[in-house]
Amino acid sequence: MLAGLGVTGGAVSLTRFDPPTAESTGERGDSSGEDGADGDDAPPTAVRETMVAAGEVVFPSAAEGVSEFVETYVVGRARDDARRDAMVDAATELDDVARDWEGAAFADLPAGDRDRLLRELGVDTADPVQDGTLSERLRFHVVNELLYAFYASPTGGRLVGIENPIGHPGGTESYRRATMDGTEPIDSGGDSDG
Amino acid sequence: MDRTPVSDADVCVVGAGPAGGIVAHRLAESGASVVVLEAGPRFDGDRREQLEQHIRPGLGGPWEMGGPRDAFSSTGDSFYPLNAARVKGVGGSTLHWQGMVMRLHERDFELDSRHGVGADWPVGYDDLRPYYAAAERELGVAGAADNPYAPPREEPHPLPAFRPSHSDSIFAAACERLGIDMHSVGNARNSEPYDGRSSCVGYGTCKPVCPSGAKYTAESHIEKAEAAGARVIDRARVRRLEHDETGERVVAAAYTTPDGETHRQEATQFVLACGGVENVRLLLLSDSDRYPDGLANSSGAVGRYFMDHLFAGVGGRLDRPTRQNHVGFNTSECHQFYDDAEPVNGLKLEFLNYAGPSPVIDALHADTWGDDLRDQLAEGYGTHVAMGALVEQLPREDNYVGLDRETTDDLGDPVPEIHWSVDEQTEAALSRANEIQTRVLDELGVEDRWTVGPDETGPAYHHMGTTRMGDDPDESVVDADCRAHDLDNLWISGSSVFPTGGAMNPTLTIAALSVRLAESLRAALE
């Protein structure tokens, strides 16, 4: 687990941050375990590719390492079986729609076409509903799975101004810092002496 | 799970929140046979599930409130959102509370004598002072002795205060110029490991869930009570208290379990600790020929004088980073105006560390993604500031909790009726809070202002006053020991016994009274 954060040339490497994961929670086996992302119950390759392809659209363009991030923190993150199955089903449906409408797998479409397809399905304005309409399910199990993992992490947070967003156990120093990079001294604030 | 009654119980506690948990733990530890009946479930498992439920739309509330079990009526001029204001479960409302804790001031116990309003408590600050210290140890309060307006104390808090935030430092300069004092504030949240629980790791979601366990919940007292031999039965909905032929003693609590069975839990002593609304409901549901207006209600005060604290706030944006929403608690307050006589209602000011939006929550509700979303989130976050305030509401007979006999819950019992409104005096105090807040924000040069004042205010979810304590059995429900005037073996624990509510978050006082009640009840058992 890498606790650091890589920022290079205005891009953010998604492979280097430390949100809660299957491994850190101890709730999942290792990569060969029965619940692991690479284990027997791991989502099919097509689902992984669909989720990565969706991530490339949903995440900002400054994000790098989308594939590894999605594999680890979205497809592979700890969740109950029903939720994981629902994500697999939703991603499969998205891929089916792409094949029907666009004549190609979702992951094989150009990024602009993936974005357009999701919007044409109304996923951008749909309420996230676990067992709702297709657009609602895609919003919940695909788009919001990706956005939750991303913006509840320092990586996504940093792109919008917060390195310790809610949902991330980033400690009790960041709220005292004047800036995100921590190069300025921590404010003394009031005169509490503890 | 076996949810049948315990035989030979000395004490039956109804409710597994802090008011019940502390009493149960203390009595079990002293050797009493204790059973706790809790209407809600145990929330076992990883708290990050509740974290996700809180952050992500479409997952429902983290604490399962609001179904047919929890039906209620709101009939006053102001709607009361009861099910946002409480949790049923092992831990009670501390499961979702924010965890701000401070002592009431001396004047809070003597409002009638000093100012001719409200009511005096039958106990004073000096009586409660050692119990406040005990309560701070029970909850693990992080605090400092830098508050010049706090009542006297003789020992430090158990844990060091959380250090002030960057946002506090922005306010500090403006407040200093205005002669407004900032100081630390008590947190029932571990600034370092305490009582077997982790220190805060900054999840930022204190209210409604702390996944690390750093925030105190009454689960810890329930756990200790069970370790000391108490039996805790969850999903046991007490529907009626039965008394003996003389009407002087409660003999059993009748409760229904999820399988539909109804049981009778007998005990020598009974402690009612299910909050300022359900305490009332249970007493009113337990009416009898002897008590036609409800058990322990010969005074007619059961349900009357319902009080909450009112929120006032002013906020806006600055032209610089303010670093909000890293943590979900406050690190500075101002109690300088608390004891003012004009208006007489207490008020305390808060400097918020969670002003403005959280990017991840906004992202999950947004109607776009990619770079558009990033730009939108970056624009929306980062420069907000806000001050909040809690304002006292004085006890009024026409603010009450009753029974709506026309509406029933899923067991067929009448639901609680909340009849609540905000009076002009409280509105004046809200305006006063807004005035001070506006001065500070003017000094800071805050733009894009918003204000929560008399027209927009809402309750802080502190249910107080509905089984008030007092010396006169004709005007109060319990005595200074929190024992019912009408029944020798019925005790009421919690903020429903507060004759007045001050403007301080009530849980530390609930805990102090619970420690004191346990002491009196233990003596009664001997």
Interface residues (C-beta under 8 A of the other chain):
Chain A: P20 T25 E27 V57 V58 F59 P60 S61 A62 D115 D124 T125 D127 P128 V129 Q130 F140 V143 N144 L147 Y148 F150 Y151 A152 G156 G157 L159 V160 G161 I162 N164 P165 I166 G167 H168 P169 G170 G171 T172 S174 Y175 R176 R177 A178 T179 M180 I186 D187 S188 G189 G190 D191 S192 D193 G194
Chain B: D46 R48 L51 E52 I55 R56 P57 G58 L59 A144 A145 D146 P160 A161 F162 R163 P164 S165 H166 S167 D168 S169 A172 M182 H183 S184 S191 S199 C200 V201 G202 Y203 G204 T205 P211 S212 P321 R323 N325 H326 V327 G328 T331 S332 N353 S358 P359 V360 I361 A363 L364 D367 T368 W369 G370 D371 L373 R374 L377 A378 Y381 G382
